[in-house]
Amino acid sequence: GARRFSLVNGLSYVDAVAASTLRDPVIYILPRQGVTESLEGFIGEKEGFRAIGGTGVISEELMKNVKSHLQ
């Protein structure tokens, strides 16, 4: 399977459409919710990700949280 995924703010559908063209699985995360328990296992099987929309859409704190769950 894919070793990377695209991370998208669940409230930014424009970024989600862009991410869908990259051929990686797309993970939608709501900023207030963060990495849920159900996503931890998926993220833990991956080596890296691409944040779509940059830090203006996905906070540095959320990106650090996601990185902490990578392989």
C-alpha positions in Angstrom: 0.0 0.0 0.0 0.9 3.6 0.0 3.7 4.7 2.4 2.6 8.3 2.4 -0.7 10.2 2.7 -2.0 13.7 2.2 -3.3 15.5 5.2 -6.2 17.9 4.7 -8.1 20.2 7.0 -11.6 18.7 7.1 -13.1 22.1 6.6 -11.2 23.0 3.4 -12.8 21.3 0.5 -10.7 23.1 -2.1 -7.6 21.5 -0.5 -9.3 18.2 -0.5 -10.0 18.3 -4.2 -6.3 19.2 -4.9 -5.1 16.4 -2.6 -7.3 13.8 -4.4 -5.2 14.3 -7.6 -1.9 13.2 -5.8 -2.7 9.5 -5.8 -2.0 9.2 -2.0 -4.7 8.3 0.5 -6.3 11.5 1.8 -6.8 12.0 5.6 -9.3 14.7 6.6 -8.7 16.1 10.1 -10.8 18.6 11.9 -8.5 21.1 13.7 -10.4 20.9 17.0 -10.6 17.1 16.9 -6.9 16.4 16.0 -5.7 12.9 15.5 -8.4 10.6 16.7 -7.7 7.1 18.0 -9.2 5.6 14.9 -6.6 7.5 12.8 -3.6 6.6 15.0 -3.3 3.1 13.6 -3.5 4.2 9.9 -0.9 7.0 10.5 1.3 4.6 12.4 1.7 2.4 9.3 2.9 5.3 7.1 6.4 6.9 6.6 5.4 10.4 5.7 2.7 12.8 4.6 2.1 16.0 2.7 0.1 18.8 4.4 -2.1 20.3 1.8 -2.8 24.0 2.3 0.3 24.7 4.5 0.3 26.0 8.1 -2.4 28.5 7.3 -4.8 25.7 7.1 -3.1 23.0 9.2 -1.5 24.2 12.3 2.1 23.4 13.3 0.8 21.8 16.4 -1.4 19.4 14.4 1.4 18.6 12.1 3.7 17.7 15.0 0.9 15.6 16.5 0.6 13.7 13.2 4.4 13.3 12.9 4.6 11.8 16.3 2.4 8.9 15.1 4.4 8.0 12.0 6.5 4.8 11.8 
